Amino acid sequence: MIDKKYVNIALIIVFFVSLFISLNAIIFETNFQLDQAIARVGEKEISRQRFEEIIKILDDQSNSELTLEKKNLIRDRLIDEELLIQRAIELDLVRNDSLVKGNVIQTMFQYIINSNELSEPSEAELREYLIKEKNYFSSGKRYKLKNYTFRNFNDAETARNSLALNNFEDFLKHVETENTIDLPNVFLTPQKIRDYLGPKALEELPNLDKGGFSKIFEINQIPSIIICIDILLDNSPKFEEIVEQIKNKFIRDREDNLVKEYIENLRNFYEIEKYSF
């Protein structure tokens, strides 16, 4: 039978060999990690690669090699930066500070776009896109109008009757100038006319011809009539004339779609629960 004394000695030897192997692995791993980092803040290590990239940039800008003191200073700045980042995360500033949140969201948008290596759109793609978005690049009818206001509805009705009789001189006698909203003497899109005169003015546009006049409508409860001085008809520019505009909108739409697709993937990845209002 094997002596109990030798068994104990063997077990002790095996224990110390195992301990040596374990410690050696830990020491090796630690050395490897230290090779990859320049400092540690809490559980987060500061990349040695990033530190060396900064050093290289500063070396290239300087006539002499950076001193050890300056390198220590740079490392301290990176530590300060990491401290502030970790504290910001603890304070949940991404959600609680609107400026930080906005910057993070915009940075994420840019990250999504930059993560996709997008090629320049070809001429064929742009021409196809122009056909698809023809209404966007075509300018619809534009109007040159004159707006007139009146003290009350009776004056407006009398003035409109004068217009119907081509008596413009009599028409002007009933016009009230104090509350008139003057329009610029240029061709305006329907949207611009709405901005100046309100939505009720848009209802009159489809029935206007050059030299014609509208029905009586109200702007802020003030009776008004618009006279159409001239109309600029629809215009569809040639591809070569607006190729840069087409390209810019094509790229914007493509980027918007990338962001929407990315967010949709996030919605599918994360568990979302909606509560009642």
C-alpha positions in Angstrom: 0.0 0.0 0.0 1.2 3.5 -0.8 2.4 5.3 2.2 0.0 8.1 3.3 3.0 10.4 3.7 3.9 10.2 0.0 0.3 10.8 -1.0 0.2 14.0 1.0 3.5 15.2 -0.5 2.2 14.5 -4.0 -1.0 16.5 -3.3 1.0 19.4 -2.0 3.2 19.4 -5.1 0.2 19.3 -7.4 -1.4 22.2 -5.5 1.7 24.4 -5.8 2.1 23.6 -9.5 -1.5 24.5 -10.2 -1.1 27.7 -8.2 2.0 28.7 -10.1 0.2 28.0 -13.5 -2.8 30.1 -12.4 -0.7 33.0 -11.1 1.4 33.0 -14.3 -1.7 33.2 -16.4 -3.1 36.1 -14.4 0.2 37.9 -14.5 0.5 37.3 -18.3 -3.1 38.5 -18.8 -2.5 41.6 -16.7 0.6 42.5 -18.6 -1.3 42.0 -21.9 -4.0 44.4 -20.7 -1.5 46.9 -19.5 0.1 46.8 -22.9 -3.3 47.7 -24.4 -4.1 50.6 -21.9 -2.5 53.8 -20.7 -4.6 54.1 -17.6 -7.7 52.8 -15.9 -10.6 54.9 -14.4 -12.9 52.7 -12.4 -13.6 49.7 -14.6 -12.9 51.6 -17.8 -9.4 51.5 -19.4 -8.1 54.3 -21.5 -6.8 52.9 -24.8 -3.0 53.1 -25.4 -3.7 53.3 -29.1 -5.7 56.5 -28.7 -3.0 58.0 -26.5 -0.4 57.2 -29.1 -2.5 58.6 -31.9 -2.7 61.9 -30.0 1.1 61.8 -29.3 1.8 61.2 -33.0 -0.4 64.2 -34.1 1.4 66.5 -31.6 4.8 65.1 -32.6 4.0 65.9 -36.2 3.1 69.5 -35.3 6.2 70.0 -33.1 9.8 70.4 -34.1 11.0 68.3 -31.2 9.9 65.1 -29.5 7.4 65.5 -26.7 8.8 65.4 -23.2 7.8 62.9 -20.6 6.1 65.7 -18.7 3.9 66.6 -21.6 3.0 63.0 -22.2 2.0 62.7 -18.5 -0.1 65.9 -19.0 -1.9 64.3 -22.0 -2.6 61.2 -20.1 -4.0 63.2 -17.2 -6.3 65.1 -19.7 -7.6 61.7 -21.0 -8.2 60.6 -17.4 -10.1 63.9 -16.7 -12.1 63.3 -19.8 -13.0 59.8 -18.8 -13.9 60.9 -15.3 -16.3 63.5 -16.7 -17.9 61.0 -19.1 -18.5 58.5 -16.3 -19.9 61.2 -14.1 -22.2 62.3 -16.9 -23.4 58.7 -17.3 -24.1 58.5 -13.5 -26.1 61.8 -13.6 -28.0 60.4 -16.7 -27.3 63.7 -18.5 -28.1 62.0 -21.9 -31.7 61.9 -20.8 -31.9 64.8 -18.3 -30.1 67.5 -20.3 -31.8 68.5 -23.5 -28.5 69.9 -25.0 -26.6 66.7 -24.3 -29.5 64.6 -25.5 -29.7 66.5 -28.7 -26.0 66.3 -29.4 -26.0 62.5 -28.7 -29.0 61.9 -31.1 -27.4 64.0 -33.8 -24.1 62.1 -33.3 -26.0 58.8 -33.6 -27.6 60.0 -36.8 -24.2 60.8 -38.2 -22.8 57.5 -37.0 -25.6 55.6 -38.8 -24.9 57.4 -42.0 -21.1 57.1 -41.8 -21.4 53.3 -40.9 -22.8 52.7 -44.4 -20.3 53.1 -47.2 -22.6 54.8 -49.7 -21.5 55.4 -53.3 -22.2 58.5 -55.3 -25.5 58.3 -57.0 -25.2 57.6 -60.8 -26.8 59.7 -63.4 -29.3 57.0 -64.1 -30.4 56.9 -60.5 -30.8 60.7 -60.4 -32.8 60.7 -63.6 -35.1 57.9 -62.2 -35.4 59.9 -59.0 -36.4 63.1 -60.9 -39.2 61.2 -62.5 -40.4 59.9 -59.2 -40.2 63.3 -57.5 -41.3 65.4 -60.5 -43.8 67.4 -58.5 -41.2 68.4 -55.9 -38.8 69.8 -58.5 -41.5 71.4 -60.7 -42.8 74.8 -59.6 -46.5 75.0 -59.6 -48.6 78.1 -60.4 -47.3 81.3 -58.9 -49.4 84.4 -58.5 -48.8 88.1 -58.5 -51.6 89.6 -56.4 -52.8 92.8 -54.9 -54.8 92.6 -51.6 -57.5 95.2 -50.7 -59.3 95.4 -47.4 -62.6 97.2 -46.4 -64.1 98.7 -43.3 -67.2 96.5 -43.4 -68.8 93.9 -45.6 -71.2 96.4 -47.3 -68.2 98.5 -48.5 -66.6 95.3 -49.8 -69.7 94.2 -51.6 -70.1 97.7 -53.2 -66.5 97.7 -54.3 -66.8 94.2 -55.8 -69.8 95.3 -57.8 -67.7 98.2 -59.2 -65.0 95.7 -60.3 -67.6 93.7 -62.1 -68.5 96.9 -64.0 -64.8 97.5 -64.7 -65.0 100.7 -62.6 -61.7 100.5 -60.8 -61.8 104.2 -59.8 -65.0 103.7 -57.9 -63.7 100.4 -56.4 -60.7 102.3 -54.8 -63.1 104.8 -53.1 -64.3 102.0 -50.8 -60.9 100.6 -50.0 -59.6 100.9 -46.4 -55.8 101.2 -46.2 -55.2 101.2 -42.4 -55.4 97.4 -42.0 -54.2 96.4 -45.5 -51.7 93.5 -45.7 -49.4 94.5 -48.6 -48.0 91.7 -50.7 -44.6 92.0 -52.4 -44.8 92.8 -56.1 -43.4 89.4 -57.1 -44.8 86.0 -58.1 -45.7 84.0 -54.9 -46.4 80.3 -54.4 -49.7 79.3 -52.8 -47.8 78.5 -49.6 -46.4 82.1 -49.4 -49.8 83.6 -50.1 -51.1 81.5 -47.2 -48.4 82.8 -45.0 -49.4 86.4 -45.8 -53.1 86.2 -46.0 -54.2 83.0 -44.3 -55.8 79.8 -45.4 -59.0 81.4 -46.7 -57.1 83.2 -49.5 -56.0 79.7 -50.8 -59.6 78.8 -51.5 -59.9 81.7 -53.9 -56.8 80.9 -56.0 -58.2 78.0 -58.2 -60.9 80.4 -59.6 -58.5 83.3 -60.3 -57.4 84.2 -63.8 -55.1 87.0 -64.9 -57.0 90.3 -64.3 -59.6 88.5 -62.2 -60.7 89.1 -58.6 -61.8 87.0 -55.7 -64.9 86.7 -53.7 -65.1 88.6 -50.5 -63.2 86.7 -47.7 -62.0 87.7 -44.3 -58.5 88.1 -42.9 -58.7 88.4 -39.1 -62.4 89.3 -39.5 -61.6 92.1 -41.9 -63.4 91.9 -45.4 -60.8 91.5 -48.2 -60.7 91.1 -52.0 -57.6 90.1 -53.9 -57.0 91.0 -57.6 -54.8 88.8 -59.7 -52.3 90.9 -61.6 -50.5 88.0 -63.3 -50.0 84.2 -63.2 -46.8 82.2 -63.8 -47.8 78.7 -65.1 -46.2 75.4 -64.1 -42.5 75.0 -64.9 -40.6 71.7 -65.1 -36.9 72.5 -65.4 -34.5 70.2 -67.4 -32.4 67.6 -65.6 -29.1 69.4 -66.5 -30.3 72.6 -64.9 -31.1 71.2 -61.5 -28.8 68.1 -61.3 -27.2 69.4 -58.0 -30.5 70.0 -56.4 -31.7 66.5 -57.4 -28.4 64.9 -56.1 -28.7 66.7 -52.7 -32.3 65.7 -52.2 -31.5 62.1 -53.3 -28.7 61.9 -50.7 -30.9 63.4 -47.9 -33.8 61.0 -48.6 -31.3 58.1 -48.7 -29.9 59.1 -45.4 -33.3 59.6 -43.9 -34.3 56.0 -44.9 -31.1 54.6 -43.4 -31.9 56.3 -40.0 -35.5 55.1 -40.2 -34.4 51.5 -41.0 -31.8 51.6 -38.1 -34.4 52.8 -35.6 -36.9 50.1 -36.8 -34.2 47.5 -36.1 -33.7 48.9 -32.6 -37.5 48.7 -32.0 -37.4 45.0 -33.0 -34.3 44.4 -30.8 -35.3 46.1 -27.6 -38.3 45.2 -25.5 -40.8 48.2 -25.6 -43.9 48.5 -23.5 -46.3 51.4 -24.0 -48.4 52.7 -21.2 -51.7 54.5 -21.3 -51.7 58.4 -21.5 
